[in-house]
């Protein structure tokens, strides 16, 4: 194991339109094969469509969806004495946002619909209302952590 200090976290530059770091992180996760301009078009047109549908501020809907999809607890496998336990751990805020945005994007891809804009719009509006596959995944993760609370003393 390296004895050197850990490298500092790299924070991406805020996005051009809303000047928000969370949006630029989300766009970077949405991006495939380095095509950032396509990911930006998808995301910004999604926000426009959300604004048309809900008649609310699209940025607030996005932030609410991201908050609702962000887990507070997760389980990690820990091997102790020949058996493996699922140990519940608290999630750091950066990792929580990363997991939440990844779950939102994955569940949007799995939805039925024509374009990614429609799928992402539906998923973000559902997640803002506390529904959708990403919120269900968060609830499942919390249930698993709650079920394995007995092994929390194996925390590391």
N, C-alpha and C positions, 0 to 999 in steps of 0.2 A: 504494500500500500504506500502511496506517495506521502512523504512527510511535508511536502510543500503546502503553502496556504491555498485555499480554494480560490479560483478566479472569480472576479466580481460579476454580478449578473448584468447581462447586456439588456438594456431597455431600448426597444425600437423607437424610431422617430415617430412623433404623433402624425396621424393622417392629415392630408392636405385640406379636406373639407371641414371636418368637425374639430380638428386639433385635439384628438383624443387618442391616448396610447392603447386603450382597450380595443378600440376599433382597428388600429393598425395590427395588433396581435391577432385579432380575429381574421382579418384579411390575409395575414401571412399563413394562418392555418387553413384557410379556405383555398389558398393558392396551390395549384398543381403544376409540376414540371417548370417552375419558375415563371409562369405566366401571371405576373402580378396585375397587369392592366385588366385582364379578363376577370380576375378575382375582385378587383375594385369595382368594375362595371356591375358584376353580379350583386355585390353587397350594397352599393349605392342605389341601384334600381330596386332592390329589396326594401330598403328604407323608404323610398318613394311610394312603393306599393302599400307598405304598412301605413304610411300617412294617409293615403287615399282610403284604405279600408276602415281603419279604426278611428279616424278623425282626431288622433292624439299625436303628441310629439313622438316621432319615430325613434329618436335617441333615447327617450325615457323608456319606451317599450323594449328596445334592445337591452338597455341596462337592467331592466326588471327581469327579462328573460334570462340574461346571463347570471343574475343573482339567484333566480329560482333554480337554475340548472347546476349551480356550484355546490359541490358536496362539502360538508364540514368534517365528516369522518370517512375513513376508508379502512379496508383490511389488507394486511400484508402477511404473506406466509413467512413463518419463522420456524426453523427446524431446531427442536430441543429434544435431546435424548432419544434420537431415532424416530420421533414422530413430528409431524408438521402441524402447527397450529395457525389458525387465522387470527392474527393479533390486530385489534382495532387501534388505529392511530388517528390523531387529529391531522387535518390537511392544512398545509401552509397556504396563505392567501394566493400566492402566485401559482402554485400547483392546482389549487381549487379552480381558479379561473381557467387554467389550461385544460383541466379535465372537463369543465362545464362547456367551454367553447367547442372542444373536440366532440363531445357527446351531442351538442346541438347540430354540428355539421354532419356527423355520421347519421343521426336520425333523420335529418332533412334529406340526405341522399337516399335513404331507404324508403321514403315516402313515395306514394304514387302521384304522378303529376307530369306535366310536359317539360317545363324548364326548371333549372335549379333555382331561379328567382322565385317561382311559385312555391316550390317545395320549402325553401328557406323562409319565405314570408309566412307560410302556414305554421312552420315549426316555431318561429320566433313569437308569433302571436299566441300560439298554444302555450308555450313556455312562460310567457308573460302572465297568462291566466292561471298558471300552475298545473297545466295539463301537458300532454305530449309525451313522446318517448324519452326525451332527455330528462324531464322531471321524474318520470317513472324510474329511470336508471338511477337517479340520485336517491329516490326513496328506497329502492332495492339495496343500494350500497349502505344506506343508513340502517336498514333492517338487518343486514348481514353483520354490521358492526355491533348493533344492539344484541344480536343473538350470540355473538362471540365475546360479550363483555367479560365473561368469566376468565378469559385469557389475557386480560388487559395488564396483568402484573408481569407479563413477558415483554412489555414494551422496551424498546431500545432507543 
